[in-house]
Amino acid sequence: MNLNFAALDPVAIQLGGISIRWYGVIIATAVIVALLIALQEATKRNVDKEILVDLLIWAIPIAIISARIYYVLFEWSYYKDHLNEIIKIWQGGIAIHGALIGSVLTAIIFSRIKKVSFWQLADIVAPSLILAQAIGRWGNFMNQEAHGGPTTRAFLESLHLPDFIINQMYINGIYYQPTFFV
C-alpha cells in the first residue's frame, strides 16, 4: 500500500508572481451564488433588489476586515509580537465568526439608514448565507484546514469517500476527519 499522497494544490492559477488560490476562488463563487439566490428571494418578497446589492457593497469588505480582526484576536499570543503581520491577510487567517459578526452589524446599521426592516433582510439572505458557508467549506478542504480530529484511512474508506478526499485528509503523516462536510 502506497502511503505517499500528494495533497491537492491550493493554488488554482499562477499569473506571474501572483497566486490565485482555490480558497479565494471558492469564497468568491460562494458570494456570487449567495447574491443570486438572495436576489431571487428578494424578487419573491417584492423587495427592491438594489437594496441587497447596496448592502453587499458594504458587507463584503466589512466582513473580510471583521473576519481578520476576529482571527487576530484569537491568535493574539502570536500577533502581539508580530504587529506588522496583522494586515497580511494574504498569508492566511480569517474566521467565519468574525465575518458574520461584521456582516450582521453592517446589516443592522444599513437597515436603519435605509429605513428597511433588518429582519426582512435577514429572512432574505439567511438561506443563501447557509449555502455560501457550505460552499466555502470546500475552500477549507483545499487548504487542509478546519478538519476534525485524527482518524485512520480505514475509517475514511468506510465512509465511501472518493480517494481525492481521503488523500487530502492526509496531513503531515496523519489522517483527519473531513469535518468540512458537517
URPEBEL-V286609 format. One record per residue. N is the residue number from 1. RES is the residue in one small letter. SS is DSSP state (A for helix, B for strand, O for the rest). PHI is phi in whole degrees, -180 to 180 (* if undefined). PSI is psi as a letter, one per 20 degrees, with the letter a starting at -180 (NA if undefined). Layout:
n: (N & N)
res: (RES & RES)
ss: (SS & SS)
phi: (PHI & PHI)
psi: (PSI & PSI)
This chain:
n: (1 & 2 & 3 & 4 & 5 & 6 & 7 & 8 & 9 & 10 & 11 & 12 & 13 & 14 & 15 & 16 & 17 & 18 & 19 & 20 & 21 & 22 & 23 & 24 & 25 & 26 & 27 & 28 & 29 & 30 & 31 & 32 & 33 & 34 & 35 & 36 & 37 & 38 & 39 & 40 & 41 & 42 & 43 & 44 & 45 & 46 & 47 & 48 & 49 & 50 & 51 & 52 & 53 & 54 & 55 & 56 & 57 & 58 & 59 & 60 & 61 & 62 & 63 & 64 & 65 & 66 & 67 & 68 & 69 & 70 & 71 & 72 & 73 & 74 & 75 & 76 & 77 & 78 & 79 & 80 & 81 & 82 & 83 & 84 & 85 & 86 & 87 & 88 & 89 & 90 & 91 & 92 & 93 & 94 & 95 & 96 & 97 & 98 & 99 & 100 & 101 & 102 & 103 & 104 & 105 & 106 & 107 & 108 & 109 & 110 & 111 & 112 & 113 & 114 & 115 & 116 & 117 & 118 & 119 & 120 & 121 & 122 & 123 & 124 & 125 & 126 & 127 & 128 & 129 & 130 & 131 & 132 & 133 & 134 & 135 & 136 & 137 & 138 & 139 & 140 & 141 & 142 & 143 & 144 & 145 & 146 & 147 & 148 & 149 & 150 & 151 & 152 & 153 & 154 & 155 & 156 & 157 & 158 & 159 & 160 & 161 & 162 & 163 & 164 & 165 & 166 & 167 & 168 & 169 & 170 & 171 & 172 & 173 & 174 & 175 & 176 & 177 & 178 & 179 & 180 & 181 & 182)
res: (m & n & l & n & f & a & a & l & d & p & v & a & i & q & l & g & g & i & s & i & r & w & y & g & v & i & i & a & t & a & v & i & v & a & l & l & i & a & l & q & e & a & t & k & r & n & v & d & k & e & i & l & v & d & l & l & i & w & a & i & p & i & a & i & i & s & a & r & i & y & y & v & l & f & e & w & s & y & y & k & d & h & l & n & e & i & i & k & i & w & q & g & g & i & a & i & h & g & a & l & i & g & s & v & l & t & a & i & i & f & s & r & i & k & k & v & s & f & w & q & l & a & d & i & v & a & p & s & l & i & l & a & q & a & i & g & r & w & g & n & f & m & n & q & e & a & h & g & g & p & t & t & r & a & f & l & e & s & l & h & l & p & d & f & i & i & n & q & m & y & i & n & g & i & y & y & q & p & t & f & f & v)
ss: (O & O & O & O & O & O & O & O & O & O & B & B & B & B & B & O & O & B & B & B & B & A & A & A & A & A & A & A & A & A & A & A & A & A & A & A & A & A & A & A & A & A & A & A & O & O & O & O & A & A & A & A & A & A & A & A & A & A & A & A & A & A & A & A & A & A & A & A & A & A & A & A & A & A & O & A & A & A & A & O & O & O & A & A & A & O & O & O & A & A & A & O & O & O & O & A & A & A & A & A & A & A & A & A & A & A & A & A & A & A & A & A & A & A & O & O & O & A & A & A & A & A & A & A & A & A & A & A & A & A & A & A & A & A & A & A & A & A & A & A & A & A & O & O & O & O & O & O & O & B & B & O & A & A & A & A & A & A & O & O & O & O & A & A & A & A & A & A & O & B & B & O & O & B & B & B & O & O & A & A & A & O)
phi: (* & -89 & -105 & -100 & -103 & -95 & -70 & -63 & -71 & -71 & -93 & -80 & -142 & -114 & -114 & 64 & -90 & -104 & -102 & -103 & -89 & -57 & -55 & -65 & -62 & -68 & -64 & -62 & -62 & -61 & -64 & -65 & -61 & -61 & -63 & -61 & -68 & -64 & -64 & -65 & -66 & -62 & -61 & -61 & -98 & 56 & -106 & -58 & -65 & -63 & -62 & -66 & -64 & -61 & -61 & -63 & -59 & -86 & -68 & -63 & -64 & -67 & -63 & -64 & -63 & -65 & -63 & -70 & -59 & -59 & -61 & -61 & -61 & -79 & -117 & -60 & -59 & -86 & -70 & -62 & -100 & -137 & -57 & -68 & -93 & -59 & -82 & -81 & -64 & -68 & -91 & 99 & 110 & -134 & -134 & -59 & -60 & -65 & -62 & -67 & -60 & -62 & -67 & -65 & -61 & -62 & -65 & -64 & -64 & -59 & -65 & -69 & -65 & -84 & 57 & -123 & -72 & -59 & -67 & -66 & -62 & -62 & -62 & -72 & -91 & -55 & -61 & -72 & -67 & -64 & -65 & -61 & -62 & -64 & -64 & -61 & -61 & -67 & -65 & -61 & -60 & -64 & -86 & 55 & -135 & 56 & -97 & -86 & -76 & -62 & -149 & -117 & -61 & -58 & -63 & -63 & -66 & -67 & -84 & 60 & -81 & -62 & -56 & -63 & -75 & -59 & -64 & -70 & -85 & -94 & -124 & 52 & 83 & -132 & -84 & -126 & -72 & -83 & -72 & -66 & -75 & -83)
psi: (p & o & j & n & q & p & q & q & p & i & p & g & p & o & n & c & j & p & p & o & q & h & g & g & g & g & g & g & g & g & g & g & g & g & g & g & g & h & h & g & h & g & g & h & j & l & p & p & h & h & g & g & g & g & g & h & h & g & h & g & h & h & g & g & g & h & h & g & g & g & g & g & h & i & k & h & h & g & h & h & i & l & h & i & i & h & i & m & h & i & j & r & m & q & p & h & g & h & g & g & g & g & g & g & g & g & h & g & g & g & h & g & g & i & l & q & p & g & h & g & g & g & h & g & i & g & h & h & h & g & g & h & g & g & g & h & h & h & g & g & g & h & i & l & r & k & r & a & r & q & a & q & h & g & g & h & h & i & i & k & q & q & h & h & g & g & h & h & j & o & p & l & j & p & q & q & p & m & i & i & h & NA)
